Amino acid sequence: MSNIIPVNFGPVANVFANQKVEDELSAGISASYGVLSYRGKVWRTKYRGEERDLMREDGDGPRASIEVVILKASVAKSKIFYKDGYKEGSSESPDCFSTNGVTPDPLVKVKQANSCDACPMNAWGSHITPAGKPSKKCSDSKRIAVVPLSDMGNEAFGGPMLLRIPAGSLQEAASFSQKMAQLGYPLHSIGVRIGFDVKEAFPKLVFSAIRPLSEAEAGLAVSMRDDPRTMRVLSEMQEAHSDAPPAPQVQSVFEQPAPVTAPPPVKAAEEAAPAQKRDYKKKAPAPAPAAPEENASTDSSFDDELDAQLNALLP
């Protein structure tokens, strides 16, 4: 973008001097946003067409987890359907999908029904896993907008980034959110570590709290929740394909350790309160059992298939 105006270009003509400057060319054109995903159990970023695996700083393989602030989550679950099933390595877009989980998006190839509730592909038992368990041909996921805990502005990657929680991890995410809420911590008020369940062969996500945000970080998190970029990450089904040049080579902020912020001093009033109100690490009372996720199959091969389907939408 340098040198787009010649040296000694001169002042604007007087007739334009007091007129409002409108950016008509950029109207309707939005910048791309970054995507966090994984293949197998390897975290990766994608921004402006450039994909990078997230590696450990000591060079000993890929990172086992990422440290983020979860700004906001979509209210509805997204849905995705491939008529002939997803084929590994394929870049084909799905035959049908829904961002709001209620109706198919306008860009779908072949709409399977007018509503997701009435769609036979969304019916339980429409698919049988290789292990013989019933599931659905149309798989679910949940979109969340995240930023790195170590650099919440994240300008190098366009600000808020998309991360999809696959069907097999939805209950884990819901349980974590409920526990933190019981302790008085909104989800966007803490740093969160997202890793993989070592007991599972397939990449099932696990969530753990790192620390509360500082006052400055908290103010930024609150403002970013309603940022248009955050809302766009949650609302778009097919990620933006930008004609902008590839992002410059920079070290991913996810490859940098998050700074440790000392917790604020406890006030006298807080000391009188029950300890679990301020100690986010103290184990919370077990929440009431959540209703089983209809399509959260524990069959590892089916979850691998879901993850592959979801990653196929990445730009």
C-alpha positions in Angstrom: 0.0 0.0 0.0 3.1 2.3 0.0 3.7 4.9 -2.7 0.2 5.0 -3.9 0.3 8.8 -4.0 3.1 10.6 -5.9 5.5 12.9 -4.1 4.2 16.6 -4.1 0.7 15.4 -5.0 -0.8 18.8 -4.1 -3.8 19.9 -2.1 -7.4 19.0 -2.9 -9.4 21.5 -5.0 -11.3 24.1 -3.0 -14.7 22.8 -4.2 -14.0 19.6 -2.2 -12.5 21.2 0.8 -15.5 21.2 3.0 -17.2 18.1 1.7 -17.5 14.9 3.7 -15.0 12.2 2.5 -16.9 9.0 1.8 -15.2 5.7 1.2 -17.5 4.4 -1.6 -15.1 1.8 -3.0 -14.8 -0.1 0.2 -18.6 -0.2 0.8 -19.8 -3.8 1.1 -16.2 -5.1 1.2 -15.1 -6.5 4.5 -11.7 -7.7 5.5 -11.0 -11.4 6.1 -10.7 -12.9 9.5 -8.5 -15.6 10.9 -9.5 -19.1 11.6 -8.3 -21.5 14.3 -8.6 -25.2 13.6 -6.9 -28.5 13.9 -6.1 -31.6 11.8 -5.7 -34.6 13.9 -4.4 -33.1 17.1 -2.3 -30.3 15.5 -3.5 -26.8 16.0 -3.3 -24.4 13.0 -4.1 -20.9 12.0 -5.4 -19.7 8.6 -5.5 -16.1 7.5 -5.6 -14.6 4.0 -5.0 -18.0 2.5 -1.9 -18.8 4.6 -2.0 -21.8 6.8 0.4 -22.5 9.6 0.7 -25.3 12.2 1.3 -24.0 15.7 4.6 -25.4 17.0 6.2 -25.4 20.4 8.8 -22.7 21.0 11.4 -25.3 21.9 11.0 -27.0 18.5 9.7 -30.2 20.0 6.7 -30.8 17.9 3.2 -29.1 17.7 1.6 -27.3 20.5 -0.8 -29.4 22.7 -3.0 -26.5 23.6 -3.9 -22.8 22.8 -4.5 -20.0 25.3 -7.4 -17.7 24.4 -10.1 -15.4 25.5 -13.5 -16.6 24.3 -15.3 -13.4 23.4 -18.6 -14.8 22.3 -20.3 -17.9 21.1 -23.1 -18.2 18.6 -26.5 -18.8 20.1 -27.4 -21.5 17.6 -25.6 -24.6 16.5 -24.4 -24.6 12.9 -25.2 -27.6 10.6 -23.4 -29.1 7.6 -24.3 -31.9 5.2 -22.5 -33.8 2.4 -24.7 -35.9 0.2 -22.0 -38.5 -0.4 -20.1 -38.0 2.8 -17.0 -35.9 3.2 -14.0 -37.3 1.4 -10.6 -36.7 3.0 -8.6 -34.0 1.3 -11.6 -32.7 -0.7 -12.1 -29.0 -1.0 -15.7 -29.3 -2.2 -18.2 -27.2 -0.3 -21.0 -29.0 1.5 -24.3 -29.7 -0.3 -26.3 -28.0 2.4 -25.6 -26.1 5.5 -27.1 -23.7 8.0 -25.5 -21.0 10.2 -28.6 -20.5 12.4 -29.5 -24.2 12.7 -33.1 -23.3 11.7 -33.1 -22.9 7.9 -30.6 -23.6 5.1 -28.4 -20.7 4.1 -29.1 -19.0 0.7 -25.7 -20.2 -0.7 -26.4 -24.0 -0.4 -26.0 -26.2 -3.4 -29.0 -28.4 -2.9 -31.5 -27.5 -0.1 -32.6 -30.6 1.6 -35.6 -29.1 3.3 -37.2 -25.8 4.0 -36.3 -26.1 7.7 -33.7 -28.0 9.7 -36.3 -29.5 12.0 -38.2 -31.0 9.1 -35.0 -32.2 7.3 -34.6 -36.0 7.1 -30.8 -35.5 7.0 -31.1 -33.9 10.5 -33.1 -36.8 11.9 -31.5 -39.0 14.6 -30.7 -42.3 13.0 -30.3 -41.0 9.4 -26.7 -42.1 9.7 -25.1 -45.2 11.2 -21.5 -45.0 12.2 -18.9 -47.7 11.3 -19.3 -48.9 14.9 -23.1 -49.5 14.3 -24.3 -46.5 16.4 -27.1 -44.2 15.2 -26.3 -40.6 14.4 -27.2 -37.9 11.9 -26.1 -37.3 8.3 -26.2 -33.5 9.0 -23.6 -32.8 11.7 -23.6 -30.0 14.3 -21.0 -27.6 15.6 -20.8 -24.3 17.5 -19.0 -21.2 16.3 -17.0 -19.2 18.9 -15.0 -16.0 18.4 -11.6 -16.0 20.2 -8.5 -13.9 20.6 -5.1 -14.9 21.9 -4.7 -14.3 25.7 -1.2 -12.9 25.1 -2.4 -10.3 22.5 -6.1 -9.6 22.6 -6.0 -7.0 19.9 -4.6 -9.6 17.5 -4.2 -7.2 14.6 -1.7 -9.5 12.8 -4.6 -11.9 12.3 -7.5 -9.5 11.8 -8.8 -9.4 15.4 -11.3 -12.0 16.5 -10.8 -15.4 15.0 -13.2 -18.3 14.4 -13.0 -21.6 16.2 -15.6 -24.3 15.7 -16.5 -26.6 18.5 -17.4 -30.0 16.9 -20.3 -32.2 17.9 -18.2 -34.5 20.1 -16.9 -31.6 22.2 -20.1 -29.6 22.7 -21.0 -31.2 26.1 -17.5 -30.6 27.4 -17.7 -26.9 26.4 -21.1 -26.5 28.0 -20.0 -28.1 31.2 -17.0 -25.8 31.4 -19.1 -22.7 30.8 -21.6 -23.8 33.5 -19.0 -24.4 36.1 -17.3 -21.0 35.5 -20.7 -19.3 35.7 -21.5 -20.9 39.0 -18.2 -19.4 40.4 -19.3 -16.0 39.1 -17.0 -15.8 36.1 -18.5 -14.9 32.7 -16.8 -16.9 30.0 -15.2 -13.7 28.4 -13.8 -12.7 31.8 -11.0 -15.4 31.9 -8.2 -16.8 30.0 -9.0 -20.3 28.7 -6.7 -23.1 27.7 -8.1 -25.4 25.0 -6.4 -28.7 24.4 -7.2 -32.3 23.5 -8.4 -35.1 25.7 -5.4 -37.5 25.9 -7.7 -40.4 26.7 -9.4 -40.2 23.3 -7.9 -41.2 20.0 -10.0 -38.6 18.2 -9.5 -34.8 18.8 -12.0 -34.1 21.6 -11.5 -30.6 23.0 -11.0 -30.0 26.7 -11.3 -26.5 28.4 -9.6 -25.2 31.5 -9.3 -21.8 33.2 -5.9 -20.0 33.3 -6.6 -16.8 35.2 -9.0 -13.9 35.4 -8.5 -11.1 33.0 -6.9 -7.9 34.3 -9.0 -4.7 34.4 -7.5 -3.5 31.1 -8.0 -6.9 29.5 -11.5 -7.1 30.8 -12.4 -3.7 29.3 -11.1 -4.8 25.9 -13.0 -8.1 26.1 -16.3 -6.3 26.8 -15.8 -3.8 23.9 -14.7 -6.6 21.5 -17.8 -8.7 22.2 -20.0 -6.2 20.3 -17.3 -5.4 17.7 -18.6 -5.9 14.1 -15.7 -8.2 13.4 -16.8 -10.5 16.2 -20.4 -10.6 15.0 -19.2 -11.4 11.5 -17.1 -14.3 12.7 -20.3 -15.8 14.4 -22.7 -15.1 11.5 -20.8 -16.2 8.4 -21.0 -19.8 7.4 -18.4 -19.8 4.6 -15.3 -17.9 5.6 -14.2 -14.9 3.6 -11.9 -15.4 0.6 -9.9 -12.3 0.3 -8.0 -11.0 -2.8 -5.7 -9.2 -0.4 -2.0 -10.2 -0.5 -1.0 -13.0 2.0 -0.4 -11.8 5.5 3.3 -11.1 6.3 5.3 -13.8 8.0 4.9 -13.1 11.7 5.3 -15.3 14.7 1.9 -16.4 15.8 0.8 -15.0 19.1 -0.4 -18.5 20.0 3.2 -19.5 19.9 4.1 -17.0 22.7 3.4 -17.7 26.3 0.6 -15.6 27.8 1.8 -13.0 30.3 1.1 -13.8 34.0 -0.9 -11.1 35.5 -1.0 -10.8 39.3 -4.6 -11.1 40.6 -6.0 -7.9 42.1 -5.9 -7.5 45.9 -8.9 -9.0 47.7 -11.1 -6.4 49.3 -12.4 -6.9 52.8 -15.9 -7.4 51.6 -14.7 -10.1 49.3 -12.9 -11.8 52.1 -16.2 -12.2 53.9 -17.8 -13.8 50.9 -17.6 -17.6 50.4 -14.2 -18.6 48.9 -15.6 -20.2 45.8 -17.0 -16.8 44.7 -13.5 -15.5 43.9 -11.4 -18.7 43.5 -11.9 -19.8 40.0 -9.6 -22.8 40.4 -11.5 -24.2 43.4 -13.6 -27.1 42.2 -17.2 -26.1 41.7 -20.2 -28.2 42.8 -21.1 -30.6 40.1 -23.8 -29.0 37.9 -27.0 -30.8 37.2 -26.5 -33.3 34.4 -27.1 -31.8 31.0 -29.4 -33.5 28.5 -27.2 -35.7 26.3 -26.2 -34.0 23.1 -28.3 -35.7 20.4 -25.5 -36.1 17.9 -22.5 -36.1 20.3 -21.5 -39.7 19.5 -18.7 -41.2 21.4 -17.6 -43.2 18.5 -14.1 -42.0 17.5 -14.5 -42.7 13.8 -17.7 -40.7 13.6 -16.1 -37.7 15.4 -13.2 -37.8 13.0 -15.6 -37.7 10.1 -17.4 -34.7 11.7 -14.1 -32.8 12.2 -13.1 -33.5 8.6 -16.5 -32.1 7.4 -16.1 -29.0 9.5 -12.6 -28.3 8.4 -13.6 -28.6 4.8 -15.3 -25.2 5.1 -12.1 -23.4 6.0 -11.0 -20.9 3.3 
